Amino acid sequence: MAWEGILAALASAIMLGGAPILAKLAYRDGADPATVVILRSGIAALALWALYLIHPRWRRYLYIYPVGLLGCLAVGFTNALGSIFYYMGLYRLDAAVAHLIYSMYPVLVAVITHLNGEPVPGWTRVRILMAGLGVGLLLGRFQGMPDPLGVILVLLSSGLYALHVVLSQRVLYEMPAQTLTLYALTATAAFTPVAGWAMGNARASVPTAALGPIAAMAGVLMLSRLTMFLGVKRLGGVQTALLTVLEILVTVGLAVGFLGERLTPVQWLGALLMIASVMLIARKSSRAPIPRWRMPLLPPAD
């Protein structure tokens, strides 16, 4: 049902909205970005494997077809690289600024799906326009110029996350969301150390005070990926991306409440536009059309 996908995507958005705040707390306690991402991904993957192996009802999701595994590797690789870019950019920017820039990925999801020959419905275009205008108002009145390198890194992460959503939508046409979550997150955990040490100079040790926020980030990652992929499977990539614009509102609210960041009235107007774009998702929408190419990820059912 569509409402199941909506609730799943909203849950993912709320959880992911708190991740930048947890990362900032870890940075304050002395952790570096690459180490944060590596530990976050590794702990989440190990916890997910433990859940699947221990719980009898989840063991059936361990099966994966070889071509499906390749799809999961692609999803995991784009997510790993995007995560490294995002948390390196977040290290240089305020949490609200970073997530506002990052929130442009719904527009990029729509562009990618359109380039692949899929139509973008009229109401989806309206939501994209409203979300884009909201982000413009939010970013346009910030005091001071954000760190240019930080902005570039977060923009790159936004593009990679959009690609990650589109790829996951392709894989999910033939694979349960639970299976994709396990193997894509495992691939992310495997690729992240390579990308992190190559670009982020990860340290061998982690301050004890930073372990709490990092562990919380791992829990958020594991649960949000399960709900996000379920949302993609039920709604399609563009619809889910538009719903997860809610992430920015959660991040901004927590940044104001816990980190002391402040927004102007114009920026709050932008936030209201983004809320409106999220509320429009309540309009009935069918599942995204099957793309022109399909990956034979699972054998036909008996």
DRENRO-273759 format. One record per residue (C-alpha): residue number from 1; z, x, y. Coordinates in steps of 0.2 Angstrom, whole numbers, plus 2048, in hexadecimal, padded with zeros to 3 digits. Example, Ala and Ser with C-alpha at 12.3 -4.5 7.8 and 13.67 -1.06 7.14 Angstrom:
BEGIN
+-----+-----+-----+-----+
!   n !  zz !  xx !  yy !
+-----+-----+-----+-----+
!   1 ! 827 ! 83E ! 7EA !
!   2 ! 824 ! 844 ! 7FB !
+-----+-----+-----+-----+
***
This chain:
BEGIN
+-----+-----+-----+-----+
!   n !  zz !  xx !  yy !
+-----+-----+-----+-----+
!   1 ! 800 ! 800 ! 800 !
!   2 ! 7FC ! 806 ! 812 !
!   3 ! 80E ! 803 ! 817 !
!   4 ! 814 ! 80F ! 80A !
!   5 ! 809 ! 81C ! 812 !
!   6 ! 80F ! 818 ! 823 !
!   7 ! 821 ! 81A ! 81E !
!   8 ! 81E ! 82A ! 815 !
!   9 ! 815 ! 832 ! 824 !
!  10 ! 822 ! 82C ! 830 !
!  11 ! 830 ! 834 ! 825 !
!  12 ! 826 ! 844 ! 824 !
!  13 ! 824 ! 844 ! 837 !
!  14 ! 836 ! 842 ! 83B !
!  15 ! 83B ! 850 ! 82F !
!  16 ! 82E ! 85C ! 835 !
!  17 ! 833 ! 858 ! 847 !
!  18 ! 843 ! 860 ! 844 !
!  19 ! 83C ! 870 ! 83C !
!  20 ! 838 ! 879 ! 84D !
!  21 ! 84A ! 876 ! 853 !
!  22 ! 851 ! 87E ! 843 !
!  23 ! 845 ! 88D ! 845 !
!  24 ! 84B ! 890 ! 856 !
!  25 ! 85D ! 890 ! 850 !
!  26 ! 858 ! 89C ! 843 !
!  27 ! 850 ! 8A7 ! 850 !
!  28 ! 860 ! 8A6 ! 85B !
!  29 ! 86A ! 8AD ! 84C !
!  30 ! 85E ! 8BC ! 84A !
!  31 ! 851 ! 8B7 ! 83E !
!  32 ! 83F ! 8BC ! 841 !
!  33 ! 830 ! 8AF ! 83F !
!  34 ! 828 ! 8B7 ! 830 !
!  35 ! 838 ! 8B7 ! 826 !
!  36 ! 83C ! 8A5 ! 82B !
!  37 ! 82C ! 89F ! 824 !
!  38 ! 82C ! 8AA ! 814 !
!  39 ! 83E ! 8A4 ! 810 !
!  40 ! 83B ! 892 ! 815 !
!  41 ! 82B ! 891 ! 80A !
!  42 ! 833 ! 89A ! 7FB !
!  43 ! 843 ! 890 ! 7FA !
!  44 ! 839 ! 880 ! 7FC !
!  45 ! 82D ! 884 ! 7EE !
!  46 ! 83C ! 88A ! 7E2 !
!  47 ! 845 ! 87A ! 7E6 !
!  48 ! 836 ! 86F ! 7E2 !
!  49 ! 833 ! 878 ! 7D2 !
!  50 ! 845 ! 875 ! 7CD !
!  51 ! 843 ! 862 ! 7D1 !
!  52 ! 833 ! 860 ! 7C7 !
!  53 ! 83A ! 86A ! 7B8 !
!  54 ! 84B ! 861 ! 7B7 !
!  55 ! 846 ! 84F ! 7BB !
!  56 ! 83D ! 847 ! 7AC !
!  57 ! 833 ! 83B ! 7B6 !
!  58 ! 82C ! 84A ! 7C1 !
!  59 ! 826 ! 855 ! 7B3 !
!  60 ! 816 ! 84B ! 7B1 !
!  61 ! 811 ! 851 ! 7C2 !
!  62 ! 810 ! 863 ! 7BB !
!  63 ! 7FF ! 861 ! 7B3 !
!  64 ! 7F1 ! 866 ! 7BE !
!  65 ! 7DE ! 868 ! 7BA !
!  66 ! 7D7 ! 87A ! 7BE !
!  67 ! 7CC ! 874 ! 7CC !
!  68 ! 7DB ! 86B ! 7D3 !
!  69 ! 7E5 ! 87B ! 7D4 !
!  70 ! 7D7 ! 883 ! 7DE !
!  71 ! 7D8 ! 875 ! 7EA !
!  72 ! 7EB ! 877 ! 7EB !
!  73 ! 7E9 ! 889 ! 7EE !
!  74 ! 7DD ! 885 ! 7FD !
!  75 ! 7EA ! 879 ! 804 !
!  76 ! 7F8 ! 886 ! 802 !
!  77 ! 7EF ! 894 ! 80A !
!  78 ! 7EA ! 88A ! 81A !
!  79 ! 7FC ! 884 ! 81B !
!  80 ! 803 ! 896 ! 819 !
!  81 ! 7F9 ! 89D ! 826 !
!  82 ! 7FB ! 88F ! 832 !
!  83 ! 80E ! 890 ! 82F !
!  84 ! 80F ! 8A3 ! 834 !
!  85 ! 805 ! 8A0 ! 844 !
!  86 ! 810 ! 891 ! 849 !
!  87 ! 820 ! 899 ! 846 !
!  88 ! 81A ! 8A9 ! 84F !
!  89 ! 814 ! 89F ! 85D !
!  90 ! 825 ! 895 ! 85D !
!  91 ! 82E ! 8A5 ! 85F !
!  92 ! 825 ! 8A8 ! 870 !
!  93 ! 826 ! 896 ! 876 !
!  94 ! 833 ! 888 ! 879 !
!  95 ! 834 ! 87C ! 86B !
!  96 ! 82D ! 86D ! 875 !
!  97 ! 81F ! 877 ! 87C !
!  98 ! 81A ! 87E ! 86B !
!  99 ! 81A ! 86D ! 862 !
! 100 ! 811 ! 865 ! 870 !
! 101 ! 802 ! 871 ! 86E !
! 102 ! 803 ! 870 ! 85B !
! 103 ! 802 ! 85D ! 85C !
! 104 ! 7F0 ! 85E ! 861 !
! 105 ! 7EC ! 85F ! 84E !
! 106 ! 7E8 ! 84C ! 84C !
! 107 ! 7D9 ! 84F ! 857 !
! 108 ! 7D3 ! 85D ! 84D !
! 109 ! 7D5 ! 853 ! 83D !
! 110 ! 7CA ! 846 ! 844 !
! 111 ! 7BD ! 853 ! 849 !
! 112 ! 7BD ! 85B ! 838 !
! 113 ! 7BB ! 84A ! 82F !
! 114 ! 7AD ! 845 ! 83B !
! 115 ! 7A4 ! 856 ! 838 !
! 116 ! 7A5 ! 852 ! 825 !
! 117 ! 79B ! 842 ! 828 !
! 118 ! 7AA ! 836 ! 828 !
! 119 ! 7AB ! 828 ! 835 !
! 120 ! 7BA ! 828 ! 842 !
! 121 ! 7BF ! 815 ! 844 !
! 122 ! 7C0 ! 80E ! 856 !
! 123 ! 7D3 ! 80C ! 856 !
! 124 ! 7D5 ! 81D ! 84F !
! 125 ! 7CB ! 824 ! 85E !
! 126 ! 7D6 ! 81A ! 86A !
! 127 ! 7E6 ! 821 ! 862 !
! 128 ! 7DE ! 833 ! 863 !
! 129 ! 7DA ! 830 ! 875 !
! 130 ! 7EC ! 82A ! 879 !
! 131 ! 7F4 ! 838 ! 86F !
! 132 ! 7E9 ! 845 ! 878 !
! 133 ! 7ED ! 83E ! 889 !
! 134 ! 7FF ! 83D ! 885 !
! 135 ! 7FF ! 850 ! 880 !
! 136 ! 7F5 ! 854 ! 890 !
! 137 ! 803 ! 84C ! 89B !
! 138 ! 810 ! 854 ! 891 !
! 139 ! 809 ! 865 ! 892 !
! 140 ! 801 ! 864 ! 8A4 !
! 141 ! 812 ! 863 ! 8AD !
! 142 ! 81C ! 871 ! 8A5 !
! 143 ! 824 ! 87D ! 8B1 !
! 144 ! 81D ! 88F ! 8AF !
! 145 ! 80F ! 895 ! 8A4 !
! 146 ! 812 ! 896 ! 891 !
! 147 ! 810 ! 8A6 ! 888 !
! 148 ! 7FD ! 8A8 ! 885 !
! 149 ! 7FF ! 8B0 ! 874 !
! 150 ! 80B ! 8A3 ! 86F !
! 151 ! 7FF ! 895 ! 874 !
! 152 ! 7F1 ! 89D ! 86B !
! 153 ! 7FB ! 89F ! 85B !
! 154 ! 801 ! 88D ! 85C !
! 155 ! 7EF ! 887 ! 85F !
! 156 ! 7E9 ! 890 ! 850 !
! 157 ! 7F7 ! 889 ! 845 !
! 158 ! 7F2 ! 878 ! 84B !
! 159 ! 7E0 ! 87A ! 845 !
! 160 ! 7E6 ! 881 ! 835 !
! 161 ! 7F1 ! 872 ! 832 !
! 162 ! 7E3 ! 866 ! 836 !
! 163 ! 7D9 ! 86F ! 829 !
! 164 ! 7E8 ! 86E ! 81D !
! 165 ! 7E9 ! 85B ! 81F !
! 166 ! 7D6 ! 859 ! 81C !
! 167 ! 7D6 ! 864 ! 80D !
! 168 ! 7E5 ! 85B ! 806 !
! 169 ! 7DD ! 84A ! 808 !
! 170 ! 7CE ! 850 ! 7FE !
! 171 ! 7D9 ! 856 ! 7F0 !
! 172 ! 7E4 ! 846 ! 7F0 !
! 173 ! 7D5 ! 83B ! 7EB !
! 174 ! 7D7 ! 841 ! 7D9 !
! 175 ! 7E9 ! 848 ! 7D9 !
! 176 ! 7FB ! 841 ! 7DB !
! 177 ! 803 ! 845 ! 7EB !
! 178 ! 812 ! 84C ! 7E1 !
! 179 ! 807 ! 859 ! 7D7 !
! 180 ! 7FE ! 85E ! 7E7 !
! 181 ! 80F ! 861 ! 7F0 !
! 182 ! 815 ! 86C ! 7E2 !
! 183 ! 806 ! 877 ! 7E0 !
! 184 ! 801 ! 878 ! 7F2 !
! 185 ! 813 ! 87D ! 7F8 !
! 186 ! 814 ! 88A ! 7EA !
! 187 ! 803 ! 891 ! 7F0 !
! 188 ! 80B ! 891 ! 802 !
! 189 ! 81A ! 89A ! 7FC !
! 190 ! 80F ! 8A7 ! 7F3 !
! 191 ! 803 ! 8AA ! 802 !
! 192 ! 810 ! 8AA ! 810 !
! 193 ! 818 ! 8BB ! 80C !
! 194 ! 807 ! 8C3 ! 80D !
! 195 ! 802 ! 8BB ! 81D !
! 196 ! 814 ! 8BD ! 824 !
! 197 ! 816 ! 8D0 ! 821 !
! 198 ! 804 ! 8D3 ! 827 !
! 199 ! 806 ! 8CA ! 837 !
! 200 ! 819 ! 8C7 ! 83A !
! 201 ! 822 ! 8D7 ! 835 !
! 202 ! 82E ! 8CE ! 82A !
! 203 ! 83F ! 8D6 ! 828 !
! 204 ! 847 ! 8DA ! 818 !
! 205 ! 858 ! 8D3 ! 81D !
! 206 ! 85D ! 8C2 ! 824 !
! 207 ! 86C ! 8BF ! 82F !
! 208 ! 879 ! 8B4 ! 826 !
! 209 ! 87A ! 8A8 ! 834 !
! 210 ! 867 ! 8A4 ! 833 !
! 211 ! 868 ! 89F ! 821 !
! 212 ! 86E ! 88E ! 824 !
! 213 ! 860 ! 889 ! 830 !
! 214 ! 853 ! 891 ! 824 !
! 215 ! 85A ! 887 ! 815 !
! 216 ! 859 ! 877 ! 81F !
! 217 ! 847 ! 87B ! 824 !
! 218 ! 843 ! 87D ! 811 !
! 219 ! 84A ! 86C ! 80D !
! 220 ! 840 ! 864 ! 81B !
! 221 ! 830 ! 86D ! 815 !
! 222 ! 833 ! 867 ! 803 !
! 223 ! 836 ! 855 ! 808 !
! 224 ! 82A ! 854 ! 816 !
! 225 ! 81C ! 85A ! 80B !
! 226 ! 81F ! 84D ! 7FE !
! 227 ! 81F ! 83F ! 80B !
! 228 ! 810 ! 846 ! 815 !
! 229 ! 805 ! 848 ! 806 !
! 230 ! 809 ! 836 ! 800 !
! 231 ! 805 ! 830 ! 812 !
! 232 ! 7F4 ! 839 ! 811 !
! 233 ! 7F0 ! 832 ! 800 !
! 234 ! 7F4 ! 820 ! 806 !
! 235 ! 7ED ! 821 ! 818 !
! 236 ! 7E1 ! 82F ! 819 !
! 237 ! 7E2 ! 83F ! 823 !
! 238 ! 7DE ! 839 ! 835 !
! 239 ! 7EA ! 82A ! 833 !
! 240 ! 7F8 ! 835 ! 82D !
! 241 ! 7F5 ! 842 ! 83A !
! 242 ! 7F6 ! 835 ! 848 !
! 243 ! 807 ! 82E ! 840 !
! 244 ! 80E ! 840 ! 840 !
! 245 ! 80C ! 841 ! 853 !
! 246 ! 81E ! 83A ! 852 !
! 247 ! 823 ! 84C ! 84D !
! 248 ! 821 ! 851 ! 85F !
! 249 ! 82D ! 843 ! 865 !
! 250 ! 83A ! 848 ! 859 !
! 251 ! 838 ! 85B ! 85E !
! 252 ! 838 ! 857 ! 870 !
! 253 ! 848 ! 84C ! 86F !
! 254 ! 851 ! 859 ! 864 !
! 255 ! 84B ! 867 ! 870 !
! 256 ! 852 ! 85E ! 87F !
! 257 ! 862 ! 859 ! 876 !
! 258 ! 866 ! 869 ! 86D !
! 259 ! 85D ! 877 ! 876 !
! 260 ! 85E ! 872 ! 888 !
! 261 ! 84C ! 870 ! 88B !
! 262 ! 847 ! 863 ! 898 !
! 263 ! 838 ! 858 ! 89B !
! 264 ! 831 ! 850 ! 8AB !
! 265 ! 82E ! 83E ! 8AE !
! 266 ! 81B ! 841 ! 8AC !
! 267 ! 81E ! 849 ! 89B !
! 268 ! 829 ! 83B ! 895 !
! 269 ! 81A ! 82F ! 89A !
! 270 ! 80F ! 83A ! 88E !
! 271 ! 81C ! 838 ! 881 !
! 272 ! 81B ! 825 ! 883 !
! 273 ! 808 ! 825 ! 881 !
! 274 ! 80B ! 82F ! 871 !
! 275 ! 817 ! 822 ! 86B !
! 276 ! 80A ! 814 ! 86E !
! 277 ! 7FD ! 81E ! 864 !
! 278 ! 809 ! 81E ! 856 !
! 279 ! 80D ! 80C ! 857 !
! 280 ! 7FB ! 807 ! 856 !
! 281 ! 7FA ! 80D ! 844 !
! 282 ! 803 ! 7FD ! 840 !
! 283 ! 7F1 ! 7F5 ! 841 !
! 284 ! 7EA ! 7F2 ! 830 !
! 285 ! 7E0 ! 801 ! 82A !
! 286 ! 7D8 ! 804 ! 819 !
! 287 ! 7D8 ! 814 ! 80F !
! 288 ! 7CD ! 821 ! 815 !
! 289 ! 7BC ! 821 ! 80D !
! 290 ! 7B8 ! 82C ! 7FE !
! 291 ! 7AF ! 83C ! 805 !
! 292 ! 79D ! 840 ! 800 !
! 293 ! 7A4 ! 84E ! 7F4 !
! 294 ! 7B2 ! 84C ! 7E8 !
! 295 ! 7BC ! 859 ! 7DF !
! 296 ! 7BE ! 855 ! 7CC !
! 297 ! 7D0 ! 85A ! 7CD !
! 298 ! 7D6 ! 84F ! 7BE !
! 299 ! 7CE ! 84A ! 7AE !
! 300 ! 7CA ! 837 ! 7AC !
! 301 ! 7D8 ! 82C ! 7A7 !
! 302 ! 7D9 ! 827 ! 794 !
+-----+-----+-----+-----+
***
